[in-house]
Amino acid sequence: MARNLARILRGCGSLVPFMKTPARPPRSSSSSIPVRTLVEMLPSLFSSKPRDFSLPNSSWGEEMMRLYEHYNGHTETEGEENQERKWNRLPSYNRSLKYAAGGVYLSKLIQSKARLFTRNIRDPGAAFEYVLFIDKEKEKCVCIFQAGHLLEGPPGHVHGGAIATMIDTVTGTHASAISAPVLTANLNIDYRSPIPLGSTVLIESTLEKTEGRKLFISCKVTSTDGSKRHTDATALFVSVSIGHLLKG
Ligand SMILES: CCCCCCCC/C=C\CCCCCCCC(=O)SCCNC(=O)CCNC(=O)[C@H](O)C(C)(C)COP(=O)(O)OP(=O)(O)OC[C@H]1O[C@@H](n2cnc3c(N)ncnc32)[C@H](O)[C@@H]1OP(=O)(O)O
């Protein structure tokens, strides 16, 4: 399997820089993003045409649609210096690399059935409905998350594990866009107010700093008008080699 992965990666020249470990700091404000990230390259690594789950479907409520239309390709001006922030949607598939599903120990059957946890429920709207946007400098990500009825924890509210999953997903995707592959080394969460089941919330992640292979990211979950703080979190991601992933 390691040979298969190496073969795939050899065919993806611009992926190779991501296999080197030091985390790349975000570029300064006006420069453009020079390389395609692993996230952007994922479609070409699938065996068949993948479905992008971060596009509107019939389960998306009014608030989810309104915010999707707000962020999609939108440029915001912020701060005293009128800095511009352009948001680009990130695609989201139910499977990452075909051959990177957990090292040599998994049977072919398990590998062929492996699915990304947040994208493995077929019924639209039942669980994790979300779409992520990243800014051009990769300093921030924003995720619109609509929590479906299968995510219940306390009656009528979202399970803390589901919230942690979304925070890990948003900060992990953010870290992967900067320096893939990464693994979560540490995740700290303060649950401040419960999230009503069926509601739409914003999950915002900010790259605080990079130190060698380490990326420090902070995250907050708020109501869509920003008036209610649901959750605060900090996360540490460590860039790893493909060999580390295959070793398990
Ligand atoms: C080819 C695939 C590519 C995929 C691309 C996907 C694209 C996007 C697609 C879809 C997005 C979906 C997004 C989902 C995201 C989910 C992410 C997860 O949930 S990951 C699963 C849970 N995490 C683990 O299972 C890690 C288990 N831990 C480990 O493997 C190791 O401990 C690891 C890699 C974290 C570090 O091990 P070491 O041997 O490489 O390195 P050491 O030397 O131990 O640590 C490096 C530095 O980090 C600090 N460090 C490590 N752990 C720490 C901790 N817990 N707290 C504080 N510091 C820590 C150390 O002190 C060291 O710091 P000093 O360099 O000395 O300054």
The ligand as a Tripos MOL2 file, in Angstrom:
@<TRIPOS>MOLECULE
LIG
   67    69     1     0     0
SMALL
NO_CHARGES

@<TRIPOS>ATOM
      1 C1         -2.4600   11.9800    3.4000 C.3       1 LIG1
      2 C2         -3.6870   12.4900    4.1140 C.3       1 LIG1
      3 C3         -3.8980   13.9270    4.0210 C.3       1 LIG1
      4 C4         -5.2320   14.3290    4.5300 C.3       1 LIG1
      5 C5         -5.5950   15.6950    4.0240 C.3       1 LIG1
      6 C6         -6.9980   16.0390    4.3710 C.3       1 LIG1
      7 C7         -7.4500   17.3020    3.7120 C.3       1 LIG1
      8 C8         -8.7450   17.8030    4.3120 C.3       1 LIG1
      9 C9         -9.8390   16.8170    4.1790 C.2       1 LIG1
     10 C10       -10.7370   16.6670    5.1380 C.2       1 LIG1
     11 C11       -10.6500   17.4830    6.3670 C.3       1 LIG1
     12 C12       -11.0830   16.7630    7.5640 C.3       1 LIG1
     13 C13       -10.4380   17.3790    8.7500 C.3       1 LIG1
     14 C14       -10.4800   16.4140    9.8650 C.3       1 LIG1
     15 C15        -9.4240   16.7440   10.8500 C.3       1 LIG1
     16 C16        -9.3590   15.7040   11.8800 C.3       1 LIG1
     17 C17        -7.9970   15.6340   12.4500 C.3       1 LIG1
     18 C18        -7.9060   14.5500   13.4780 C.2       1 LIG1
     19 O1         -8.8410   14.2860   14.1650 O.2       1 LIG1
     20 S1         -6.4240   13.7420   13.6340 S.3       1 LIG1
     21 C19        -6.8230   12.3730   14.7230 C.3       1 LIG1
     22 C20        -6.5120   12.6140   16.1580 C.3       1 LIG1
     23 N1         -5.0880   12.8330   16.3550 N.am      1 LIG1
     24 C21        -4.2030   11.8080   16.3930 C.2       1 LIG1
     25 O2         -4.5420   10.6560   16.2520 O.2       1 LIG1
     26 C22        -2.7720   12.1990   16.6210 C.3       1 LIG1
     27 C23        -2.0430   11.1840   17.5010 C.3       1 LIG1
     28 N2         -0.7330   11.7540   17.8850 N.am      1 LIG1
     29 C24         0.3400   11.6220   17.0810 C.2       1 LIG1
     30 O3          0.2910   10.9760   16.0300 O.2       1 LIG1
     31 C25         1.5820   12.3110   17.5500 C.3       1 LIG1
     32 O4          1.5590   12.5000   18.9350 O.3       1 LIG1
     33 C26         1.8060   13.6930   16.8440 C.3       1 LIG1
     34 C27         1.8630   13.5280   15.3180 C.3       1 LIG1
     35 C28         0.7100   14.6970   17.2030 C.3       1 LIG1
     36 C29         3.1420   14.2710   17.3030 C.3       1 LIG1
     37 O5          4.0900   13.2370   17.2560 O.3       1 LIG1
     38 P1          5.5140   13.4170   16.5530 P.3       1 LIG1
     39 O6          6.3380   12.2280   16.9470 O.co2     1 LIG1
     40 O7          5.3620   13.6660   15.0820 O.co2     1 LIG1
     41 O8          6.1190   14.7480   17.1350 O.3       1 LIG1
     42 P2          6.4340   15.1710   18.6700 P.3       1 LIG1
     43 O9          7.8970   15.4260   18.7410 O.co2     1 LIG1
     44 O10         5.8230   14.2680   19.6510 O.co2     1 LIG1
     45 O11         5.6430   16.5650   18.7390 O.3       1 LIG1
     46 C30         5.9750   17.6340   17.8660 C.3       1 LIG1
     47 C31         5.8480   18.9150   18.6430 C.3       1 LIG1
     48 O12         4.4830   19.0510   19.0750 O.3       1 LIG1
     49 C32         4.4050   19.1170   20.5310 C.3       1 LIG1
     50 N3          3.2400   18.3690   20.9540 N.ar      1 LIG1
     51 C33         2.8500   17.1450   20.5690 C.ar      1 LIG1
     52 N4          1.7260   16.7780   21.1740 N.ar      1 LIG1
     53 C34         1.3880   17.8040   21.9760 C.ar      1 LIG1
     54 C35         0.3030   18.0410   22.8670 C.ar      1 LIG1
     55 N5         -0.6770   17.1410   23.0390 N.pl3     1 LIG1
     56 N6          0.2680   19.2270   23.5290 N.ar      1 LIG1
     57 C36         1.2340   20.1720   23.3450 C.ar      1 LIG1
     58 N7          2.2940   20.0090   22.5070 N.ar      1 LIG1
     59 C37         2.3640   18.8410   21.8520 C.ar      1 LIG1
     60 C38         5.7080   18.4540   20.9880 C.3       1 LIG1
     61 O13         6.0640   18.9010   22.2930 O.3       1 LIG1
     62 C39         6.6870   18.9220   19.9210 C.3       1 LIG1
     63 O14         7.0050   20.2670   20.2080 O.3       1 LIG1
     64 P3          8.5120   20.8080   19.9430 P.3       1 LIG1
     65 O15         8.7860   20.5650   18.4730 O.co2     1 LIG1
     66 O16         9.4160   19.9810   20.8110 O.co2     1 LIG1
     67 O17         8.4690   22.2630   20.2940 O.co2     1 LIG1
@<TRIPOS>BOND
     1     1     2 1
     2     2     3 1
     3     3     4 1
     4     4     5 1
     5     5     6 1
     6     6     7 1
     7     7     8 1
     8     8     9 1
     9     9    10 2
    10    10    11 1
    11    11    12 1
    12    12    13 1
    13    13    14 1
    14    14    15 1
    15    15    16 1
    16    16    17 1
    17    17    18 1
    18    18    19 2
    19    18    20 1
    20    20    21 1
    21    21    22 1
    22    22    23 1
    23    23    24 1
    24    24    25 2
    25    24    26 1
    26    26    27 1
    27    27    28 1
    28    28    29 1
    29    29    30 2
    30    29    31 1
    31    31    32 1
    32    31    33 1
    33    33    34 1
    34    33    35 1
    35    33    36 1
    36    36    37 1
    37    37    38 1
    38    38    39 2
    39    38    40 1
    40    38    41 1
    41    41    42 1
    42    42    43 2
    43    42    44 1
    44    42    45 1
    45    45    46 1
    46    46    47 1
    47    47    48 1
    48    47    62 1
    49    48    49 1
    50    49    50 1
    51    49    60 1
    52    50    51 ar
    53    50    59 ar
    54    51    52 ar
    55    52    53 ar
    56    53    54 ar
    57    53    59 ar
    58    54    55 1
    59    54    56 ar
    60    56    57 ar
    61    57    58 ar
    62    58    59 ar
    63    60    61 1
    64    60    62 1
    65    62    63 1
    66    63    64 1
    67    64    65 2
    68    64    66 1
    69    64    67 1
@<TRIPOS>SUBSTRUCTURE
     1 LIG1         1 GROUP 0 **** ****
